[in-house]
Amino acid sequence: MSTTIEEEGTTMAAAETLNTPSTVANAFVQTVQSIISSTTSKATTTSTAALASTTTTSTAAPATGTTTLSTPSSSSMTEKLSVSDLSSALQHFGIVDYLVFIAMLVVCAVIGFYFGFIEKKKKKQKGQVPADEKDGPGAAGIEERRGSEALDYLVGGRKMKVFPVSLSLVASFVSGISLLGTSTEIYVYGTQYAFILITLAISGLISWYIFLPVFCNLQLTSTYEYFELRYGGSIRNFGSMPFIVGMMLWLPVALYMPAITYNQVTGTSIHVITPIVCIICTFYTCVGGLKAVIWTDVIQSFVMYGSILAVCIKGTYDVGGLNVVLQRNWESGRLNAPEWTWDPTVRLSMLSVIVGGTLHKIQSSDVNQVSIQRFLSLPSYKHAKQSMLLFTILLIFLLSCCSYMGLVTYAVYHDCDPISTKLAKASDQLPSLLMMRTLGSWPGLPGLFVAGVFSAALSSLSTGLNSMACVISQDMVRPLLKKPLTERQTAFLLGAIVVFFGACCMGLVNVVEKLGMVVQLATTTSAVSMGPLLGIYAMGVCLPWVNAKSVLTGSLVSFVVLAWICVKAQLSLMNGEIRYPKMPVSVSGCEYSYDNDTVWRTLHEYSPSTDRNIYHLSFFWYTAAGGFICTVVALLASLVFGWQDVSQMDPALITPCMRRFLPKKHYQVIDLEEMFRRKAQADVESETACLDKEIN
């Protein structure tokens, strides 16, 4: 789960009251009616072009990029539009845009249908998929046969390719919240946040050498299965429960934010589009498994890259080029770096970004269930390293584009801030406003942008559903079974989990809309769980002397302390007790009418808070603080509970650079394929022995 922690205020403000249709059938009807009305109104577009578009002034101020909006009158004099009229006039979503958006959904559904039915039928005809056989013990991990239902559904049979897995990792990490929130962050606070691009490279390097060798060599499916191998069942349950709860709270938020963008661009209620999108996503995730999720992520990644690049290139051209973009942001102070200070309460300091951001990135996108599940879908450790490298490069490029889009947004609105005038009801609507202004007159491009935002949400939803199916089936259901499930029962269980939680996400979107606290709860749960999990992972692979009781003690203390800090911080944010300094904005160049009192209050009544306490801790420190507390308390608890007997420790559970501290043992090095062959042979011999015993 990779939602950015600092965006909880803007995502909460994005919730607004929308009309709710009574049935899903009405949702389809309303969408069709929107398409029809868009088509029928095309003939009257010419006579109302002045009302429905923005034009760039080139005679009076060619370098400023200001816009004038005019309405025709009998005296040929210009009248200013109101904020509500301008908002309606900016809704350029025609038949071509609907077709682009629908095409993205259709392609995703077709991919799911192919992997769920056509490919599976081909495998059965070739005899690669057993019709009704039992899984061997530990079917999710190293003991599972290639070609089994669970292995194929959860890790793609461990035969995926590097490039699609890398793109899938990017799509999984960048949710709709991140896609919209990153550019908004740059617009409001400047380029301080963009320094996380450095931490992406550092965290990728650490994961490459420390964590990836362990998980790839063990060939596990669930990362929490490692907890049981290293510590025991109690730590496995402790790690999996927060993951499921946090994912269930976060996925509806990730789906709700793009629905807000769709509503702003098209005027269609979120209750129209959300059920349709959620049903399609649940369908291809349910029937296609991880293969369908990865290949739909590939399509969605290209859509994301295309939509962001289109906005950045066209926006830069409209304002007069790259020099104008950089000049306007430089003059406003937005080309800023994190503060050089030791104060942990500063929102973004260089220390919090580099150190805290690196540790947060390791846990959020490198060693969590979502990422490891994809790395293990590759054939070998060599392929996993290649995927990690490519994933890091692609992620840096995408987040760089999102950051630059924030600079373009300010260059466009440098003299007419849409947040102050309430043209943007929430700050996260700035990217969609920029899109409608720059791409609105180009048929298909608004549809591409909305499809890009929804692609990020679809990827997050499908990834979350597949990962929850993995964790629930392998970490919760499987240990309770007295005998292994058949292939058919396994397929039914995995599909049922996906459908159930997909339906839950669809219903929880309504809760997110009406209760802003859900956003805070999802953010807090994510922050509280990441810190202890980072400590458990780090001690597991790097400190072989720490035992299960000490780790459980440290993780519980870390969880309680971090929950206390995060909950108090969220309450302080909601009450306005924590207010961070923002970059200056202006409304001097606005050419539409707005409420002067509202603008005055927005510009002059906001002031940063001066009090500093532990609840002002930078959001980048949450994961680092949780991991540090967990590790320190666990080491202290080891003085009471004793130390782990490293002579009994399996070296495969420890990162290679720390194995030198274990007692020397002699092992036979064998190829991974040879290992699976020997295991399959041992399983056959075991089954034969059992049959002979029953006969005798």
C-alpha positions, -999 to +999 in steps of 0.1 A: +000+000+000+016+032-011-006+061-004+013+093+006+007+101+042+008+139+039-023+140+016-049+133+043-060+169+046-065+174+009-083+141+003-107+148+031-115+182+017-123+166-017-155+150-003-185+168-016-222+161-017-233+145-049-266+131-063-271+094-057-291+072-082-313+045-067-300+015-086-270+003-107-293+002-137-298+039-134-261+043-133-257+027-167-287+047-180-272+080-168-238+073-184-255+064-218-276+096-215-245+116-209-229+102-241-261+109-261-264+144-249-228+151-256-234+139-292-266+158-298-251+190-284-221+190-307-241+208-334-247+238-311-211+241-300-202+268-325-227+293-312-216+289-276-179+285-281-171+317-262-189+303-231-174+268-232-137+275-238-108+295-226-086+316-249-051+328-243-045+365-247-016+371-271-018+409-277-019+424-243+003+400-224+019+374-246+041+360-220+017+358-190-006+330-202-036+347-186-070+337-199-101+357-207-135+342-206-162+361-225-199+357-231-215+373-262-239+402-257-258+426-279-234+454-272-203+431-278-190+440-244-173+414-222-190+401-191-173+381-163-185+346-157-192+334-122-172+306-106-201+281-111-206+291-147-169+288-154-169+254-137-197+242-160-181+258-191-149+239-185-165+205-187-152+194-222-160+157-222-174+146-256-182+114-273-145+107-282-135+111-246-161+087-234-150+062-261-113+065-249-124+059-213-147+030-221-120+015-244-096+014-214-122-005-193-130-029-221-094-038-227-089-046-190-120-068-190-108-086-222-074-093-206-091-108-175-113-129-198-083-142-217-063-153-187-093-166-169-108-187-196-089-189-229-054-194-216-066-218-189-085-238-215-054-241-236-034-253-206-060-280-199-058-292-235-020-294-232-023-312-198-005-285-179-033-278-153-045-307-131-083-309-132-088-319-095-057-327-076-047-319-040-020-294-032+009-306-013+017-291+020+029-255+019+015-250-016+020-212-014+057-214-010+087-235-019+068-268-016+042-259-041+041-276-075+044-255-106+011-255-124-010-256-093-041-234-091-028-213-061+007-208-076-007-198-110-033-175-095-012-157-069+023-155-085+016-163-122+033-197-121+066-178-114+070-174-152+063-136-157+086-113-176+107-085-162+092-055-181+055-061-174+063-069-137+082-036-135+054-016-150+029-034-127+050-024-097+049+012-108+012+011-113+007-005-079+029+021-061+013+051-078-023+052-068-049+078-079-042+096-047-005+099-054-011+108-090-033+138-081-016+145-047+020+149-059+013+178-083-009+194-057+018+191-031+043+209-054+017+236-061+009+243-024+043+237-007+070+238-035+095+213-047+106+201-013+086+169-017+103+162-051+135+153-032+119+119-025+132+110-060+166+106-043+152+083-017+137+060-044+172+052-057+186+047-022+157+025-010+159+004-042+196-002-036+191-013+000+162-036-009+184-050-038+211-062-013+193-068+020+157-080+015+153-092-021+178-122-019+160-136+011+125-136-003+135-147-038+155-176-025+128-188-002+102-186-030+073-177-007+040-163-019+029-145+013+056-123+030+040-131+063+049-167+057+084-156+063+074-144+097+063-179+106+095-194+093+117-169+112+097-162+143+065-184+146+028-183+140+020-154+164+042-129+145+026-141+112-009-133+125+003-100+139+016-089+106-013-101+084-042-086+103-031-049+100-024-055+063-060-066+057-076-039+078-054-012+063-060-024+027-098-025+033-098+011+046-074+024+019-089+009-013-122+028-011-103+060-007-081+052-037-112+045-058-131+076-045-106+102-055-106+094-092-144+093-091-143+129-079-121+138-109-146+121-132-175+140-116-157+173-120-149+167-157-182+151-168-207+162-141-217+125-136-223+113-101-196+092-084-224+066-078-227+062-115-191+054-124-179+037-092-200+005-094-192+001-131-155+004-126-154-017-095-174-045-111-150-046-141-119-046-119-133-073-096-141-094-127-107-094-143-090-098-109-112-127-099-110-147-131-075-138-143-054-138-111-020-122-110-014-126-147-045-105-155-036-080-128+000-075-142-010-072-178-038-048-171-013-028-150+009-026-182-020-011-202-029+012-173+007+023-169+010+034-205-023+053-201-009+070-170+024+080-186+005+092-217-020+113-198+006+130-175+030+137-204+001+152-225-008+176-197+028+186-190+038+192-227+006+211-236+006+231-204+043+241-209+035+252-245+005+272-235+024+294-209+053+301-233+078+273-227+100+258-200+117+291-192+084+307-183+074+277-161+107+278-142+108+317-139+073+319-124+079+292-099+113+307-090+098+341-084+071+326-061+097+306-041+084+272-052+118+260-064+128+253-028+147+225-011+139+208+023+152+227+053+186+218+067+176+213+103+176+187+130+141+196+141+118+166+135+087+187+137+095+206+105+072+193+078+100+185+053+136+187+064+165+172+044+170+146+072+133+136+073+131+133+035+164+114+030+163+091+060+126+089+068+116+089+032+140+061+024+128+038+052+092+046+043+098+037+007+115+004+017+084-007+036+057+008+014+069-004-020+099-028-017+092-053+011+055-053+015+031-081+003+022-063-029+057-059-042+072-092-030+043-110-046+053-095-080+090-101-076+083-138-068+063-141-100+096-139-118+116-171-126+148-162-106+166-138-084+185-125-114+152-115-130+140-099-097+171-077-095+165-066-131+129-058-123+138-038-092+162-017-112+137-010-140+109-004-115+130+023-097+139+040-130+103+040-143+090+052-109+114+081-107+104+092-142+067+091-134+069+109-101+092+135-118+065+141-144+039+144-116+061+169-098+067+189-130+029+190-135+027+208-102+051+235-115+031+238-147-001+242-126+013+272-108+027+287-140-008+286-155-026+299-123+001+321-110-021+352-109-055+335-103-054+308-076-084+285-082-083+272-046-088+307-032-116+315-056-132+281-050-131+272-087-114+241-073-135+229-043-106+209-031-069+212-037-067+177-053-090+190-081-062+212-094-048+186-118-082+180-134-087+218-137-054+221-155-063+193-178-096+208-187-080+241-194-051+228-215-066+197-232-103+205-232-104+216-268-086+184-280-111+155-285-100+124-267-073+140-245-096+147-215-108+111-218-071+100-218-064+120-186-094+106-168-086+071-180-050+077-166-063+087-132-087+058-131-059+035-143-040+042-112-071+035-091-078+003-110-043-009-105-044-002-068-078-020-064-068-051-084-035-053-067-051-050-033-078-076-040-052-101-053-029-095-024-057-099+002-067-131-015-031-143-011-028-133+026-063-146+037-060-179+019-024-187+028-020-170+062-055-175+077-075-202+060-048-227+051-034-232+087-070-240+099-076-267+074-072-304+084-065-315+049-053-296+017-079-281-007-083-295-042-074-274-072-111-266-078-117-257-041-086-235-041-098-216-073-133-211-057-118-198-024-095-173-041-123-161-064-147-158-036-123-137-015-118-113-044-155-109-051-164-104-015-138-077-008-145-061-042-182-057-032-171-043+002-150-017-015-179-007-037-201-002-007-174+016+014-170+043-013-204+056-001-190+057+035-159+075+024-180+102+007-202+108+038-176+103+066-143+121+061-130+103+092-125+072+070-097+090+051-080+098+084-085+063+097-070+048+065-040+072+067-035+065+104-037+027+100-012+028+072+013+049+092+008+029+124+013-005+108+043+003+085+067+012+113+064-021+133+064-042+101+096-025+090+112-034+124+100-070+121+114-074+086+147-056+094+154-077+126+143-109+108+169-106+080+196-086+098+196-096+135+194-134+138+200-132+176+165-117+183+138-142+191+100-142+186+090-130+221+113-100+219+101-091+185+065-093+195+071-071+225+089-045+204+063-045+177+034-041+203+051-012+220+059+004+186+023-001+175+009+016+207+033+045+207+029+052+170-009+049+172-009+074+200+012+099+181-007+095+148-042+097+162-033+129+182-017+143+151-048+136+129-071+152+155-048+182+157-049+185+119-087+183+118-090+209+146-066+233+128-040+231+155-014+220+130-010+244+101+021+243+079+035+273+059+023+275+023+036+291-008+021+325-018-007+327-043-025+356-061-059+364-075-049+397-092-053+383-127-086+365-123-110+374-151-141+358-136-162+369-107-158+353-073-168+358-036-144+385-023-151+376+014-141+339+007-109+349-011-100+374+016-104+348+043-084+322+024-055+345+017-053+365+049-068+345+077-045+314+073-014+315+094+011+287+102+010+273+137+038+282+160+036+256+187+058+225+184+054+192+201+057+155+194+024+155+175+039+179+149+063+151+139+069+151+102+048+124+084+081+111+069+093+101+103+063+078+112+077+047+096+112+053+107+101+060+143+080+029+144+108+007+131+134+023+155+111+019+185+104-017+175+140-026+172+153-009+203+125-024+225+131-058+211+168-057+218+161-046+254+134-073+257+160-099+246+178-092+279+147-106+296+136-133+272+170-144+261+186-146+226+179-168+197+200-199+193+217-190+160+231-226+156+195-237+148+189-208+124+183-215+087+208-193+068+183-189+041+162-167+064+191-142+069+204-117+044+237-128+028+258-101+043+249-112+078+253-150+073+290-147+083+279-144+119+261-178+118+279-211+125+295-226+095+276-253+077+282-272+046+254-271+019+251-285-015+243-258-041+216-269-066+197-251-093+162-239-086+147-261-112+166-291-098+152-283-064+116-284-077+123-316-095+136-333-064+107-320-044+082-333-069+099-367-068+098-368-030+061-359-031+054-388-054+074-412-033+056-400-002+021-404-018+032-439-030+043-449+005+010-437+019-010-457-006+010-488+001+004-483+038-033-480+033-034-511+011-015-532+036 
